[in-house]
Amino acid sequence: MRTFETGATRDAADHKLHYHGYIGWKALRRFGEYMKAHETQADGQRREPGNWKKGIPLKAYRDSLDRHVVDSNEAIEQEDWAVADELACAIWFNIQGWLEERMNPPVDIGL
C-alpha cells in the first residue's frame, strides 16, 4: 500500500505493468509516421488508421513479416539505414497485428 503526503492511498505498484518503461517513445513516433504514410493504398484510396483491426488472417501477417525480415537483413548488410528503419516499422506492424489477432477470441458465425 502506498500513502501519499496528501493522505491519498493506492495499491503498491510493484507488480503492475509500467508501459512508460517498456516503450521507446522515439520508436513509437517513427512507427506512427510509418503508419500515417501508409494510409494511402495502392489504388489511391485512404484507409482509416485502425483498418487492420477489422481482421487480417494470421497467414497474411506471417507472409508479410517473412518478406520484411529478409528485406531488412539485406538493407542492414548494405547499411541502408533509411530502408532498414522503414522495414523495422513494417516488421513491427506485422508482429503487433499478428499478436493482436491471436489475442482476439474466435468468432462463432453459427454454422
Backbone hydrogen bonds, N-H to C=O, Kabsch-Sander energy under -0.5 kcal/mol:
donor,donor_aa,acceptor,acceptor_aa,energy
2,R,10,R,-3.4
4,F,8,A,-3.0
7,G,4,F,-2.3
10,R,2,R,-2.1
16,K,13,A,-1.5
19,Y,17,L,-0.5
21,G,18,H,-1.9
22,Y,18,H,-0.8
22,Y,19,Y,-1.1
23,I,19,Y,-1.7
25,W,23,I,-0.8
28,L,24,G,-2.5
29,R,25,W,-2.3
30,R,26,K,-2.3
31,F,27,A,-2.5
32,G,28,L,-2.4
33,E,29,R,-2.3
34,Y,30,R,-2.2
35,M,31,F,-2.7
36,K,32,G,-2.6
37,A,33,E,-2.3
38,H,34,Y,-1.2
39,E,36,K,-1.5
41,Q,39,E,-0.6
41,Q,45,Q,-3.3
44,G,41,Q,-2.2
47,R,39,E,-3.3
51,N,48,E,-1.9
53,K,50,G,-2.1
54,K,51,N,-2.0
55,G,52,W,-1.6
60,A,57,P,-0.6
61,Y,57,P,-1.7
62,R,58,L,-2.8
63,D,59,K,-2.9
64,S,60,A,-2.1
65,L,61,Y,-2.8
66,D,62,R,-2.7
67,R,63,D,-1.9
68,H,64,S,-2.5
69,V,65,L,-2.5
70,V,66,D,-2.1
71,D,67,R,-2.5
72,S,68,H,-2.5
73,N,69,V,-2.4
74,E,70,V,-1.8
75,A,71,D,-2.4
76,I,72,S,-2.7
77,E,73,N,-2.4
78,Q,74,E,-1.9
79,E,76,I,-1.4
80,D,75,A,-3.0
81,W,79,E,-1.3
84,A,80,D,-2.5
85,D,81,W,-2.7
86,E,82,A,-2.0
87,L,83,V,-2.6
88,A,84,A,-2.1
89,C,85,D,-1.7
90,A,86,E,-1.8
91,I,87,L,-2.8
92,W,88,A,-2.5
93,F,89,C,-2.7
94,N,90,A,-2.2
95,I,91,I,-2.6
96,Q,92,W,-2.9
97,G,93,F,-2.6
98,W,94,N,-2.4
99,L,95,I,-2.6
100,E,96,Q,-2.6
101,E,97,G,-2.6
102,R,98,W,-2.1
103,M,99,L,-1.6
104,N,100,E,-0.8
104,N,101,E,-0.7
108,D,106,P,-0.5
109,I,107,V,-0.8
